[in-house]
Amino acid sequence: MTGHHATPSVSVHVSADDLAKVTAARIVPVLVDAQSARGAASIVLTGGGIGTAVLAELAKSPARDAVDWRRLDVWWGDERFLPSGDPERNETGARAALLDHVDLDPARVHPMPTPGEGTPEDGAARYAEALRAAARPEDHADVPSFDICLLGIGPDTHVASLFPEQPALYEGERTVVAVHGAPKPPPTRVSLTLPAIGAAREVWLLASGEAKADAVRLALGAAGPVQVPASGARGRSRTLVLLDRAAAGRLPAALAVPGHS
């Protein structure tokens, strides 16, 4: 799961609404191409305002029917350790925005664990096993080579539930970990680690709003992933940083290139 990773390319859009629409439109051809090449595709979903807005736009998009939803594997980058159906769970938002509106194979939808299934550590181990079982021999890893891994950037530069200076950022082996004492409620979570994220073919980092501008600047700077987790989230073939103008407001002019769909 180590090796060469793609240098980020930055795409800036006028508004959060435009960012969500364009990102949704970009997802379709990537999944279609993957299904054409390998018979199936996989995506890692993220929560948060912009992550959920992207899924809602994808549900509304006329292009969505180009995807064979029955041949899509759906994973999550992280989850709040709360009961199934809790409105705070990323899964709940994703189902309402997109998953309940397309014809998925339920066996290919992989929600993260809930408290009813044991400890967060038990759940993380089970999720890691599910990832290992889904990996193909050519993936050379304990996780599938996700076609797209969507991640939001938090104002503190966190991605998934990997918060600055937390123990999970030192993880070099495990692909999924329990997170305790997250600085943002709820404190108990389950998260993919940077090695698992780095197995993705494409990592797409999303941010909207002025509150994210400093985090975006740091994520594209020289700091290491222990201090700036978003700086460690890179795809093997492509890393896209998808922003609205407000989130791009503190980037050097050379990086803040207006986006094209």
Secondary structure as a PSIPRED ss2 file (coil, helix, strand):
# PSIPRED VFORMAT (PSIPRED V4.0)

   1 M C   1.000  0.000  0.000
   2 T C   1.000  0.000  0.000
   3 G C   1.000  0.000  0.000
   4 H C   1.000  0.000  0.000
   5 H C   1.000  0.000  0.000
   6 A C   1.000  0.000  0.000
   7 T C   1.000  0.000  0.000
   8 P E   0.000  0.000  1.000
   9 S E   0.000  0.000  1.000
  10 V E   0.000  0.000  1.000
  11 S E   0.000  0.000  1.000
  12 V E   0.000  0.000  1.000
  13 H E   0.000  0.000  1.000
  14 V C   1.000  0.000  0.000
  15 S C   1.000  0.000  0.000
  16 A H   0.000  1.000  0.000
  17 D H   0.000  1.000  0.000
  18 D H   0.000  1.000  0.000
  19 L H   0.000  1.000  0.000
  20 A H   0.000  1.000  0.000
  21 K H   0.000  1.000  0.000
  22 V H   0.000  1.000  0.000
  23 T H   0.000  1.000  0.000
  24 A H   0.000  1.000  0.000
  25 A H   0.000  1.000  0.000
  26 R H   0.000  1.000  0.000
  27 I H   0.000  1.000  0.000
  28 V H   0.000  1.000  0.000
  29 P H   0.000  1.000  0.000
  30 V H   0.000  1.000  0.000
  31 L H   0.000  1.000  0.000
  32 V H   0.000  1.000  0.000
  33 D H   0.000  1.000  0.000
  34 A H   0.000  1.000  0.000
  35 Q H   0.000  1.000  0.000
  36 S H   0.000  1.000  0.000
  37 A H   0.000  1.000  0.000
  38 R H   0.000  1.000  0.000
  39 G C   1.000  0.000  0.000
  40 A C   1.000  0.000  0.000
  41 A E   0.000  0.000  1.000
  42 S E   0.000  0.000  1.000
  43 I E   0.000  0.000  1.000
  44 V E   0.000  0.000  1.000
  45 L E   0.000  0.000  1.000
  46 T C   1.000  0.000  0.000
  47 G C   1.000  0.000  0.000
  48 G H   0.000  1.000  0.000
  49 G H   0.000  1.000  0.000
  50 I H   0.000  1.000  0.000
  51 G H   0.000  1.000  0.000
  52 T H   0.000  1.000  0.000
  53 A H   0.000  1.000  0.000
  54 V H   0.000  1.000  0.000
  55 L H   0.000  1.000  0.000
  56 A H   0.000  1.000  0.000
  57 E H   0.000  1.000  0.000
  58 L H   0.000  1.000  0.000
  59 A H   0.000  1.000  0.000
  60 K H   0.000  1.000  0.000
  61 S C   1.000  0.000  0.000
  62 P H   0.000  1.000  0.000
  63 A H   0.000  1.000  0.000
  64 R H   0.000  1.000  0.000
  65 D H   0.000  1.000  0.000
  66 A H   0.000  1.000  0.000
  67 V C   1.000  0.000  0.000
  68 D C   1.000  0.000  0.000
  69 W H   0.000  1.000  0.000
  70 R H   0.000  1.000  0.000
  71 R H   0.000  1.000  0.000
  72 L E   0.000  0.000  1.000
  73 D E   0.000  0.000  1.000
  74 V E   0.000  0.000  1.000
  75 W E   0.000  0.000  1.000
  76 W E   0.000  0.000  1.000
  77 G C   1.000  0.000  0.000
  78 D E   0.000  0.000  1.000
  79 E E   0.000  0.000  1.000
  80 R E   0.000  0.000  1.000
  81 F C   1.000  0.000  0.000
  82 L C   1.000  0.000  0.000
  83 P C   1.000  0.000  0.000
  84 S C   1.000  0.000  0.000
  85 G C   1.000  0.000  0.000
  86 D C   1.000  0.000  0.000
  87 P C   1.000  0.000  0.000
  88 E C   1.000  0.000  0.000
  89 R C   1.000  0.000  0.000
  90 N H   0.000  1.000  0.000
  91 E H   0.000  1.000  0.000
  92 T H   0.000  1.000  0.000
  93 G H   0.000  1.000  0.000
  94 A H   0.000  1.000  0.000
  95 R H   0.000  1.000  0.000
  96 A H   0.000  1.000  0.000
  97 A H   0.000  1.000  0.000
  98 L C   1.000  0.000  0.000
  99 L H   0.000  1.000  0.000
 100 D H   0.000  1.000  0.000
 101 H H   0.000  1.000  0.000
 102 V C   1.000  0.000  0.000
 103 D C   1.000  0.000  0.000
 104 L C   1.000  0.000  0.000
 105 D C   1.000  0.000  0.000
 106 P H   0.000  1.000  0.000
 107 A H   0.000  1.000  0.000
 108 R H   0.000  1.000  0.000
 109 V E   0.000  0.000  1.000
 110 H C   1.000  0.000  0.000
 111 P C   1.000  0.000  0.000
 112 M C   1.000  0.000  0.000
 113 P C   1.000  0.000  0.000
 114 T C   1.000  0.000  0.000
 115 P H   0.000  1.000  0.000
 116 G H   0.000  1.000  0.000
 117 E H   0.000  1.000  0.000
 118 G C   1.000  0.000  0.000
 119 T C   1.000  0.000  0.000
 120 P H   0.000  1.000  0.000
 121 E H   0.000  1.000  0.000
 122 D H   0.000  1.000  0.000
 123 G H   0.000  1.000  0.000
 124 A H   0.000  1.000  0.000
 125 A H   0.000  1.000  0.000
 126 R H   0.000  1.000  0.000
 127 Y H   0.000  1.000  0.000
 128 A H   0.000  1.000  0.000
 129 E H   0.000  1.000  0.000
 130 A H   0.000  1.000  0.000
 131 L H   0.000  1.000  0.000
 132 R H   0.000  1.000  0.000
 133 A H   0.000  1.000  0.000
 134 A H   0.000  1.000  0.000
 135 A C   1.000  0.000  0.000
 136 R C   1.000  0.000  0.000
 137 P H   0.000  1.000  0.000
 138 E H   0.000  1.000  0.000
 139 D H   0.000  1.000  0.000
 140 H C   1.000  0.000  0.000
 141 A C   1.000  0.000  0.000
 142 D C   1.000  0.000  0.000
 143 V C   1.000  0.000  0.000
 144 P C   1.000  0.000  0.000
 145 S C   1.000  0.000  0.000
 146 F C   1.000  0.000  0.000
 147 D C   1.000  0.000  0.000
 148 I E   0.000  0.000  1.000
 149 C E   0.000  0.000  1.000
 150 L E   0.000  0.000  1.000
 151 L E   0.000  0.000  1.000
 152 G E   0.000  0.000  1.000
 153 I C   1.000  0.000  0.000
 154 G C   1.000  0.000  0.000
 155 P C   1.000  0.000  0.000
 156 D C   1.000  0.000  0.000
 157 T C   1.000  0.000  0.000
 158 H C   1.000  0.000  0.000
 159 V E   0.000  0.000  1.000
 160 A C   1.000  0.000  0.000
 161 S C   1.000  0.000  0.000
 162 L E   0.000  0.000  1.000
 163 F C   1.000  0.000  0.000
 164 P C   1.000  0.000  0.000
 165 E C   1.000  0.000  0.000
 166 Q C   1.000  0.000  0.000
 167 P H   0.000  1.000  0.000
 168 A H   0.000  1.000  0.000
 169 L H   0.000  1.000  0.000
 170 Y H   0.000  1.000  0.000
 171 E C   1.000  0.000  0.000
 172 G C   1.000  0.000  0.000
 173 E C   1.000  0.000  0.000
 174 R C   1.000  0.000  0.000
 175 T C   1.000  0.000  0.000
 176 V E   0.000  0.000  1.000
 177 V E   0.000  0.000  1.000
 178 A E   0.000  0.000  1.000
 179 V E   0.000  0.000  1.000
 180 H C   1.000  0.000  0.000
 181 G C   1.000  0.000  0.000
 182 A C   1.000  0.000  0.000
 183 P C   1.000  0.000  0.000
 184 K C   1.000  0.000  0.000
 185 P C   1.000  0.000  0.000
 186 P C   1.000  0.000  0.000
 187 P C   1.000  0.000  0.000
 188 T C   1.000  0.000  0.000
 189 R E   0.000  0.000  1.000
 190 V E   0.000  0.000  1.000
 191 S E   0.000  0.000  1.000
 192 L E   0.000  0.000  1.000
 193 T C   1.000  0.000  0.000
 194 L H   0.000  1.000  0.000
 195 P H   0.000  1.000  0.000
 196 A H   0.000  1.000  0.000
 197 I H   0.000  1.000  0.000
 198 G C   1.000  0.000  0.000
 199 A C   1.000  0.000  0.000
 200 A C   1.000  0.000  0.000
 201 R C   1.000  0.000  0.000
 202 E E   0.000  0.000  1.000
 203 V E   0.000  0.000  1.000
 204 W E   0.000  0.000  1.000
 205 L E   0.000  0.000  1.000
 206 L E   0.000  0.000  1.000
 207 A E   0.000  0.000  1.000
 208 S C   1.000  0.000  0.000
 209 G C   1.000  0.000  0.000
 210 E H   0.000  1.000  0.000
 211 A H   0.000  1.000  0.000
 212 K H   0.000  1.000  0.000
 213 A H   0.000  1.000  0.000
 214 D H   0.000  1.000  0.000
 215 A H   0.000  1.000  0.000
 216 V H   0.000  1.000  0.000
 217 R H   0.000  1.000  0.000
 218 L H   0.000  1.000  0.000
 219 A H   0.000  1.000  0.000
 220 L C   1.000  0.000  0.000
 221 G C   1.000  0.000  0.000
 222 A C   1.000  0.000  0.000
 223 A C   1.000  0.000  0.000
 224 G C   1.000  0.000  0.000
 225 P C   1.000  0.000  0.000
 226 V C   1.000  0.000  0.000
 227 Q C   1.000  0.000  0.000
 228 V C   1.000  0.000  0.000
 229 P H   0.000  1.000  0.000
 230 A H   0.000  1.000  0.000
 231 S H   0.000  1.000  0.000
 232 G H   0.000  1.000  0.000
 233 A C   1.000  0.000  0.000
 234 R C   1.000  0.000  0.000
 235 G C   1.000  0.000  0.000
 236 R C   1.000  0.000  0.000
 237 S C   1.000  0.000  0.000
 238 R E   0.000  0.000  1.000
 239 T E   0.000  0.000  1.000
 240 L E   0.000  0.000  1.000
 241 V E   0.000  0.000  1.000
 242 L E   0.000  0.000  1.000
 243 L E   0.000  0.000  1.000
 244 D E   0.000  0.000  1.000
 245 R C   1.000  0.000  0.000
 246 A C   1.000  0.000  0.000
 247 A C   1.000  0.000  0.000
 248 A C   1.000  0.000  0.000
 249 G C   1.000  0.000  0.000
 250 R C   1.000  0.000  0.000
 251 L C   1.000  0.000  0.000
 252 P C   1.000  0.000  0.000
 253 A C   1.000  0.000  0.000
 254 A C   1.000  0.000  0.000
 255 L C   1.000  0.000  0.000
 256 A C   1.000  0.000  0.000
 257 V C   1.000  0.000  0.000
 258 P E   0.000  0.000  1.000
 259 G C   1.000  0.000  0.000
 260 H C   1.000  0.000  0.000
 261 S C   1.000  0.000  0.000
